[in-house]
């Protein structure tokens, strides 16, 4: 559960900063995918970003931890994230 809370706090910090309150669609898609999608689909979304391979591997390690939560818990987290995104994009 600590991982989920951390993910929500990071999303809030990125979404609702004073500099730019609009949520980047790519970040939103990646966060949604990390919570709800299967690993191969999430990995293909990650590959749209140009990053070194260790970054992909560490992100997939986080995805492994997220996948250990029940789907209903992950969906609840996603619902909170959606509410934050909606609030930030007003």
N, C-alpha and C positions, 0 to 999 in steps of 0.2 A: 504494500500500500504506500510505502514511502516513495517508491519509484513513480507511482501515479501522481502523488502530490507534487513531486519535483517537476514532472512533465507539465502539470497544470500551471505551476508557478512560472516556469520558463515561457510557456505559451502566453500567459498573461503579460509577462514582462516584454515579450517581443511584440505582442499585438497592441498594447495600450501605452506605448511609450509616448512622451510628449512630442518627440521629433516626427513621428509618423504613426498615426493611429490606425491606418488602413492595413489589413492583414494581407500579406503577400499570398496570392493564390497558390504558388508552388509550396510555400510553407504549410498552408492549410491542407493541401492535398497530401503532403508527406506526413503530417501529424495524424490525419484521418487514417491513412494507410497503415501507419505504425500501430494504431489501435485496433483496426477492424479487418485488415486484409491478411491473406496468407503470405508466408515468407517469400515465395517466388515473385508474386505480384509486387510486394513491397520492395524487393531488391531491384526489380525493373524500374520502379519509380525513383529509387535512389540513384540509379545509374544515369538519370537525366541530369544530375549535378556532376560537374567536373571536380572530383576530389580524389586524393590518393587512396589506394586500396585499403590501407589500415583504417581509414575513416569509415569505409563501407563495412569492414569487418567489425569494428567496434559498435557501429549502429545496429548491425544484425545481432550482436550479443545483447544489446538492449531490447531488441525485438523479441529475442528468445525469452527474456525475463517478462516482458509484457504478455506474451502468449501463455505464460503459466497462470495468469489471472483468468477467472471465468469470463466467458463472453459477455454475460450480463453486466459484470462489473466494468469491463472495458467499454461497453456501450453507455453506461452511466457517465463514465469519464468523458466519452465523446459528446454526450449531450451537454455537459457543463462547458466543454470546449466550444461547442457551437454557440452556446449562449454568450460566451465571452467574445467570440468572433462577431456575432451580431451586434453586441454592444460597442465593440471597437469600430465597426464599419458604419455606424450611424452617421 
